[in-house]
Amino acid sequence: MSDNVVVESLETPAGLGVGRPVVRPWAGPKLIQWLFQHPEPVLSILRDFAPILLWKKGKLALVTRYDDVKEVFLADDAFGVPYTEKLNVITGGVPFILGMEDSREYRRSRDAMRSVMRLDPTHKVVATDDIETRLAPATEIASENFVSAAGNRVDMLELSRKVTFDVLLDYFGTPAPRNGDIIVWATRLFESIFHVGKPDPELDREAQAYAEALRAHLQSLTEARRHSGDDCDDVLGRCIKLGLSDREIVGQLAGFIVAGLPQPAMILPKVIEQLLRRPKMLAQAQEAARRGDDATLAKYVFEAMRFDPLAPFLQRITKREHVLAAGTSRAKLIEPGTHVMFFFASAMMDERRVPNPKSFNPERPQENYVLFGYGLHQCFGIHMNKRLLPLMLKPLLKQHGLRRASGPEGHLRKQGVFPDQMVVCFDAGRIWAISRGVRLITCPRNNPPQVDPTTARPNQNPSSG
């Protein structure tokens, strides 16, 4: 996908998002971009000298130590999520768990989605029928096919996006529209949810257009499924069997597509970058991949993530007075309305709780990691991520001579927190992979209808029957 292609305006329904950059060029201050690229020097100073940096006039708090970051995660009664308004744009006003406070409605929504994704009610144990028998093999095979077709050169962003969207859209029962780029839609909407700083009207306009297009597409798929009577055991089919309304189904699926699917492309290029910086660790990770030791491979992947996770921080809004780090010399009273930025990247480099944090150690205990959060808004897909992220990299890591592409493209580049460049090469004559096809769900799949994003009705393509 070229970032230099100029296409029709956002108001044009056909081809919405096609040809647009998946990641927008960074337009903010260069200093902020540098901090996104190199946060640790500043975070280490804050951890030592101002672990809870409070600017009362600006209603802003920066939190950097492990214990305090974990406290913010867990104190859901004091620190609320600030994402509800942006999520409502995406879901059409359907409450989505990422933006909800603890309530009966939250628990009903959470439990419904756990049911259709086969998650245990405790959110600690996952039934293996989906992750182990569907998603894991499909992910590994999709990645193998991508690597096999790549020659000797792999764009890490394309690999991450292709595998994630192909596998999970099929699992959801929501094939991509043929006249729009759902990867652009989801990525821009994800950026909109987590946007930090002054308002961005251009981003808001894009988000509105893409959200309407996504909901229209999902509405058409839901209506088509109901009318067809197909008994398909995917997430969409399970939602219908559960008795959810079309509005609920569309809102929930839109939320999961936007909140979840852009993330591997934000993570895996960083993982490869971290491993390439450490040839010995890369060789050990590759050996684990070649012998099919998924548990050991996962340790290398998540340790690499510790050095450069999804993002440096998350946000909360203070709902009531709360003394953070109470009983310590660094305790601070956080007043209602204070915007809290808590740096989980910094927490994983805090030597007070993480031994030798600058050392790459794949045998660390789980408590050293703060990759998927805690509490009410712990990552809903934590079990999928832990299983699938290493499998997305496994076929590539099997290859001999894995190395950076020559020139700048062989080094990770970011636009804000979003990677937008990372290319690797390997020895083409020794491809270690198999090429095979896979279907997750056994049910009829018509070509997805062309959708007018301004309406929830599909324009049926005559060739699709």
N, C-alpha and C positions, 0 to 999 in steps of 0.2 A: 504494500500500500504506500503510495507516494505522498509525501507531505507537500508536494509542489503542485498538485493538480487543483485547478480551480473549477468548481462545479456550480450548479444552480443555487439560488438562495435557499435559506432554511424554509421559506414559505412554500417551496415547491414540493408537493407530496411525494412524487416518484423519486426514488433514489435518495431518500433522506439520509444524510450522513456519508454517502458513498464518495470516496475520494478525499474526504476530510482527514486531517491528522488524527490518529487515535489519541495522542497526547498533545495538548496545546503547548506551544512554545512558552517558556517562562517569560513573563512580562514585568515581574516585580524587581525590587532592588537586587543588585548583584551580590550585596553582602548577605542577604537572606538566602539566595541560591547557594552561596558558599557555605553557609551554616547547614543547609540541608545536605550538602555533600560531605561536610566535615564537622558534625555536631559535637563529637566527643571532647575536643580541647576546651570548648566553652562549658559543656555540661560538667566536666570534671572540676572546673573551678567553682561552679555553682554548688556541686555536691559538697565540696569542702568548706566553702565560706558563706554560702547563702542557699542552703538546701530547700528552704521555703521562701522564695523571694516574693514579697507581697508589696504591690503598689496600690495602696488604698484609694488614692485619688482616681486612678484609672480602673479600679475594680478588677485587678488582674493578679493572679498568683501563679508562679512557676514552681513546680514540685519535681525534685530530681533524685531523692534517695529512695532506695528499695522499699523500706518500711512505709514511707509516706505515700509512695505511688500505690502500693498495695492497699493502704488504708482508703485512699480515694476510690479505688476500684470497688472496695467492699462496702463503703458507706453510702449505699444507694439512697438511703433516707435523707442524706444531707446533700449529695451531689447528683443532680439530674442531668440527663443527656440533652444536648442542645439541637438535636437533629429533627425534631418532630415536624417543623414547618416545611423543611426541604423534602422530607419523606412523604408528606401529604401531597406534594406536587407529583411525585413519582407514582404513588399508589392511588391517586384520585380521592384521597381522604380516608382510605381504609387504614385503620391503625396497624402499624407494623412493629414487631417486637423491639427493633433497634431504637425506636423512638418512644417507647411506652414506659411508664412507671409501673411499679408492682401494684397489681389490682386484679380483681376477678376477671376483667376483660383481658388483661395481659396473660394470665394463666390459661384462660380458655384458648387464646390464639396460639400461645406457645405449645400447649398440649396437642392442639389440632395438627400443627405442623410437625411436631415430633412423631405423631401417629403416621402421617403420610410419608415421612422419611425414615420410618422404622427406628426412631430413637427411643431408648428406654426412658420412662418418666423421670428417673433420677438425673438424666443427662450425663450419666457416668458410664453406662454400659450400652453398647450399640449392638443391635441384632445384626448378625453377619450376612443375612440374605441379600442385602443391597450393597453394602460396602465391599464385602469379600467376594460375592459371586457375580456382582454386576459392575460396580464402579471401579474396583481395583483392576480386574483384568482388562476392562475396556480402556482404562487410562493408560496402562502399560502398552497395550497393543496400538492405541492411537499414537503414542509417542514413538514406538518402534517404526510404525509406518511413516511418520514424519521424517525421522532420522534416515530411514532407508531411502527415501525419495530426495533427500537433501544433497546428494553428492558427497561433498566433504566440507560443507559450509552450512552452519545453522545460525539463523537469527533467533536469539533467545526469546525475544518478544513474540515473534511469530509462532514459535514452538509452544510457548506458554498459552497464548490465546487460542490457537487452533485446537489444541488438545482439550483445554478447559471448556470452551464453548461447544465443541462437537459432542463431547461426552455428557456434559451436564444438561445441555438443552435437550438432548435425546432422553436423558433420565427424567427430566421435568415433563417431557411430552410436548415441548414447545419448539419445533424446528424454526430456524432463523427465517425471517422474511426474505423473499427473493428480490425485493426492490428497495432495500434499505440495509444499512450496515449496523447490525445489532451490537457489534463490538464497540463501535464509536458511540452509539447511544448509551450503552451501559457504563463505559469508561467516563464519559462526560458527566453523566448523572452521578456517578460515584464521586467525582471531583466536586460536584455541586454540593453534595451532602457534607463533605468534610472541608469545604473551603474556609480558609482562615484569612482574616484581614478585612480591608474595606470592601464594600459591596462591588460586585462585578456584574453590571447589567448585561453585558454580552453573554457571560456564562449563564445568567438567569434565563435569557431568551432561548439559548440553545437547550437548556434543561427543560423548559416548558415544551418546546417542540418535540424533543426526543421522548419525553415522558408521555405525551399524547400519542405519539406513534407507537410506543411500546405497548401501552394499554390497548390501543386499537387492535394491534396484532394479536395480543393475548385474548382479547374479547372474541375475535374472529375464530381463533383456535378452540376456545371453550365452547362457543356456539356450534361449531362444526362437529366437535366431539359429541356433544349432547344429541345433536340431530342424527349422527351416524349410528349411534347405539353401540359403537365399538367398545368392547370390554378389554381395555388396555391397562395393564398393571404398571403405570408410571405415576408420577406425582399428580399430574392433572387428572388422570382417571381416579386416583384415590381420593382426591379432593371432591370430585363429583359424587363418588360413593358415600363420602362422609356427610354429604348433604349441604356443603357450603354453597352459598349463592354465587352467581357469576361475578358480582362485584367483589366479593371476598376472595374468590379464586384469582381474579385478575390482579387485585391489589397485593396479595401475598406473593404470587409468582413474580410480579414486577419487583417487589422488594428484595426477594432472594436473588434474582438475576442481577440486579444493580449492586446490592451490598456484597455479593459473594464472588461473582464470576470475574471481575477485573483484578482480583487480588493476586492470583498466581503470577501474572505478568508483572506485578509490582514486587514480587518476592524472588522468583527463580533467577532472573538475571543477576540480582545481588548475590545470591548463593554462589553462582558460578564465578562471579568476580572474586568473592572471598576465597574460594577454593583455589583459583588460579594464582592468587597471591601467596599461596602456601603449597608448593609442589609436593611436599611429603604428605600433607593431609589429602590433597587431590588424589595422589596415587593410592592411598589407603581407601578412600571413598570409592575409587574405581574398582579396586579389588573386591570390595564388598558387593558392588553392583554386578560384577562378572560372575561371582559365585552364588548370586541370588540371595544374599543375606540382607533382606529388606530391613530388618530391625537395626542392624549395624549401620547400613546406609542412612537410615533416618537420623541417627545420632549425628552424623557429619552434616546433614542438611540443616538440622535445627541448631546445631552449634554455629554454623555459618550465618544463619539468620540472626543469632544473638548479636553479631557484630554489625548488622545492617538490617533491621527488621522492616516490617511493612511500612511503618512511618516512625519518626522519632517520638511522637507524643499523641495523646488523645485529649479531648476537651470535655469539661463538665461545667454546669452552671450551679452555683451554690443556692440551695433552696431554703436553708435555715442556718443559723449560727452554728459553727462547728469548730472546735479546737483541734487543729491538726497536729499530730505528734504530741498529744497531751502528756504532761509529766516529764518532758525533756526540755533541755535548754533552748531548743530550736522551735518550741511550740508557738503556733500562731493562731489567732482567732480569725477565721474566715467568715466574712459577713455575707448575708443573703445578697444575691445578684452578682457576686464576684465570679468572674470567668476564670476557671482553673485549667491550666495546661499542665498535664502530668506526663513526664517523660519516661515511658517504660523502656526506651532504649537506654536511658541513663541508669535506670534501676538495675539492668542486667550487667552494668559495668561498675556497680557499687561494691568495692572491696569489703565493705562492712558485712555484706551478706553473700557475696559471690567470691570465693577464693581465687586469687590470681586471675582477675577478670580479663586481662589483656592476653592471656594465654589461650590458645585454641585447644580445647579439651573435650572431645566427643563423649567422654565418660562422666560428664557432670551429672549430679542428681537433678531431678525434675524441678525442684524448688528454685534452682538457679535461673529458670526460664520464666519470662513474663511475656510470652509471644501471643497468647490468645486471650489474655485478660482473666478477670475473676468476677464473681458475683452475678448480679442480675443480668448484666449485658456481656457476660463471657461469650466469646465467639460461638454462635449457634452451630456452625459447621466444624467445630474443633476436631471431632473424630474423623471426618472426611479429610480435613487438611493434614492431620497427622499421618494418615494412610496414603493419600493420593499425591501430595507434593513430592515426596521422594520418588514415587513411581514415574512422575512426569520427567524426572531427570535421569532415571535409571538407564534407559537405552542409550542416551548420549554419553553417560559416564562409562559405559562399556567400551567405547571406541578407543582405539589406539592412537597415540599422537595427539591427544586433545590439547588444544592450545588456542591462544587468542588469534583472531584474524589480524592481519598486518594493518598498521596505521591506526588512526583514532577509533575506527569502528570496533576494534578489538578491546576497547576499554569502556567500562560502564559510564554512561552519561545519563544525567537526570534532568528533567524539567520539573522543578519543585521536588516533590517526593516521588514523582513518577519516572521510572527508567524509560528512556526512549531510544537507547542504543546499546547493544551488546551482541557481538558476533563472534562465534568460535569456529575453528576448523579442526579437522582430524584427518587421519590417513585414509583416503578413499579406497585404497586397495584392500583394506582389512576391515570392512564393515562388519560389525558384530551385532546383528539384528535379524529379525525375521519380519516378513511382510504378510499380514493376514487381515482379514476383515472381521468385524464384530458388530453384532446388533445387541443392544441392551434389552430392548423390549420387543416381544413378539406380538405385533398387531399391525393392521394396515397403516401405511404412511402415504397419504396423498401429498402431492406437492403443496407447500404452504401457499395459501392464497395471497395475491397481491393486495396490499392494504392501503387505503387512503388514510393517512394519519389524522385527518380532520374529522373522521367518523369511526364508529366502532363496527362498521359493516364491511366485510371483505368484498373486493371486486374479483369475482371468480375468473380464473384463467381457463378458457375453453379447453386448452390442451391438457389440463389436469383431470378432466372428466367430471 
